[in-house]
Amino acid sequence: MANFEDILDLALTELKKGSSMDEVLSKWPQHRQELEALLSPVQTFLSLPRKKAPTPAMQRKYISMPVKHRVWFAWVHISRFASVSMATLLLIAGASTTAYAAMQSLPGQTLFSLKKSAEQMQLHFASSDAERTAMQMNITKKRLAEAQQVFSINSSPQQQLAALNELNSQSDATLQDVKNITKSDNSNPPIAASLKDINSQQQALLNKIQSKDNSQQGNAIKQLKQIVAATNEQATIIALKPDPNSVVISGVVSHIDGKLIAIGETSYLTSTSTIYKDAANNDIKPAELSEGQTITLFGNKNASSTKITAQEILVLDTGAVQSASTTTSTPFIVPTSSATSTKKTDGDQFKKTTSTESSSFSEPTIPDNQAVGTFIPEDPSPQYVP
Amino acid sequence: MDDTTVYRFSSINPDKNNEFLLNLLSRAKLGQEDAFASIYNLYFEKIFRFIFYRVSHKEVAEDLSEEVFVKAYTKLSTIEKDDSFEGWLYQIARNKVIDYYREKKQTVALEDVENILEYESNIIDVLELKGQQKIFLSLLKELGPDQQLVLKLKFLENLENDQIAQIMEKKEGAIRVIQHRAIIRLQELIKNWQTKNNF
């Protein structure tokens, strides 16, 4: 049983909260008399008339007062202006040991917040949404590298948690910026590629940390999983966005002439940057490409001409004879318009195909009454079972 | 609740949201500025009041309050028990007040900092005091320094036992004992006065 000092303390707390004397005394009837005598002066204490304390000036004061020891505090506080000022100082003092240490710092370390402030300042001065998004993606890659580093060294669980929280927070911000920019800009191959890269790194980190016992980072890991899924989804969405300049053609190589490759009657340009891959996604040499092979060609329309330059050629098989131009074996179909077709090109990436083509051999012509694209194989199983 | 929200002062009573505060604190310790900004917003006014009552000057209290949070931010990682954060903050504030008087070259005993310098008159509206209340305050001054301090911190400034314990650098149990003895003594003083004055 609690001693009387504890009971008195509880009774005083009740009284402070605003309970009446009777309410308080009824809770401890066995001590009623004793408590009543002691609570009476306390009631007088609580009833003393109070002055209203002045309202303090907060943010405004230390921003406007450039006192040396307060600069830190101004930076600490929510003021974006002050934060940017400190980050500017950090960048200007780039050669100093502190600045260097800050830039090299990892999440969970004291100087890491300085590093973040410098990054925020850079974002603040981004000239366009696209530039800002690109910066955000670079920062996310930094957070990924830091998280990898933190989990590679013998760091404390607190630091690991800090690294994950920083990564999650930054990934989330990046994803928001990507979503915003892709709303207005349909064609973003660099963003799609960068997001894909981030996604694979996130996945790699997730695999790494999930294999260990990280019970303390449970929520952060759960959040990272959600972010990985969301990033993957966003990367796919961007890849699915119609890009009027991108072309994907599948067919049998009918002719190879130097830099020109013909599929059926249509020719395409290749360049030194064209990537050649086999069905297993391994790089192959251009010389390995030969007539009669079935390929999928990913190309871009040239801005200055009507020619299509191949960015990537994927060799699907090495000799099957198929009708040229627009055949595919993939079962995934997206409904197409008369002039375009969308085809699955690899595991999870889809690109819109336009059949606007040109060739030094012959110009492709598509009859108005001819459908171009892939056929939808009908599911043979009954669709409706009464 | 959105973790990234920076909370304005007065919007939340941190005394009643211990879990919420602990979450903010752990994030602030990791260097998340928005979390520290929320802590600042939650506590600035309380700390300001605590200091203002002791220095009787608004601008000085504002400056000292800012310094309290500068120190809190830089020493955040040294807190061993997150539960004692509020008391720790008040302890920094108390030390700032002592430093302030030392810088002014005023020789003030530590326990007196809380008990003199028109401390009560900054909280209590003296003009509104009734006769009995005036007597009560005069009797309060007859208590020992520790006893006065515990009662004032608890009933004038509305602090909790753990916060008082940190400010006075004593254990919570000791605070309860001092509180008990102080109230008994105060009751005796009131009785004596009533007997003496045939009240």
Chai-1 contact restraints between the chains, C-beta under 6 A:
chainA,res_idxA,chainB,res_idxB,connection_type,confidence,min_distance_angstrom,max_distance_angstrom,comment,restraint_id
A,E5,B,R176,contact,1.0,0.0,6.0,A-B,restraint_1
A,E5,B,H180,contact,1.0,0.0,6.0,A-B,restraint_2
A,L8,B,H180,contact,1.0,0.0,6.0,A-B,restraint_3
A,D9,B,R176,contact,1.0,0.0,6.0,A-B,restraint_4
A,A37,B,Q187,contact,1.0,0.0,6.0,A-B,restraint_5
A,L38,B,I183,contact,1.0,0.0,6.0,A-B,restraint_6
A,P41,B,L186,contact,1.0,0.0,6.0,A-B,restraint_7
A,P41,B,Q187,contact,1.0,0.0,6.0,A-B,restraint_8
A,P41,B,I190,contact,1.0,0.0,6.0,A-B,restraint_9
A,T44,B,F136,contact,1.0,0.0,6.0,A-B,restraint_10
A,F45,B,F155,contact,1.0,0.0,6.0,A-B,restraint_11
A,L46,B,F155,contact,1.0,0.0,6.0,A-B,restraint_12
A,L48,B,I124,contact,1.0,0.0,6.0,A-B,restraint_13
A,L48,B,Q133,contact,1.0,0.0,6.0,A-B,restraint_14
A,P49,B,D125,contact,1.0,0.0,6.0,A-B,restraint_15
A,P49,B,E128,contact,1.0,0.0,6.0,A-B,restraint_16
A,K51,B,D125,contact,1.0,0.0,6.0,A-B,restraint_17
A,A53,B,R49,contact,1.0,0.0,6.0,A-B,restraint_18
A,P54,B,K58,contact,1.0,0.0,6.0,A-B,restraint_19
A,P56,B,F48,contact,1.0,0.0,6.0,A-B,restraint_20
A,P56,B,E62,contact,1.0,0.0,6.0,A-B,restraint_21
A,A57,B,E62,contact,1.0,0.0,6.0,A-B,restraint_22
A,M58,B,F44,contact,1.0,0.0,6.0,A-B,restraint_23
A,K61,B,E62,contact,1.0,0.0,6.0,A-B,restraint_24
A,Y62,B,E66,contact,1.0,0.0,6.0,A-B,restraint_25
A,F73,B,E66,contact,1.0,0.0,6.0,A-B,restraint_26
A,F73,B,V70,contact,1.0,0.0,6.0,A-B,restraint_27
A,V76,B,Y73,contact,1.0,0.0,6.0,A-B,restraint_28
A,H77,B,A37,contact,1.0,0.0,6.0,A-B,restraint_29
A,I78,B,V6,contact,1.0,0.0,6.0,A-B,restraint_30
A,I78,B,A37,contact,1.0,0.0,6.0,A-B,restraint_31
A,F112,B,G31,contact,1.0,0.0,6.0,A-B,restraint_32
A,S113,B,G31,contact,1.0,0.0,6.0,A-B,restraint_33
A,S113,B,E33,contact,1.0,0.0,6.0,A-B,restraint_34
A,A162,B,L30,contact,1.0,0.0,6.0,A-B,restraint_35
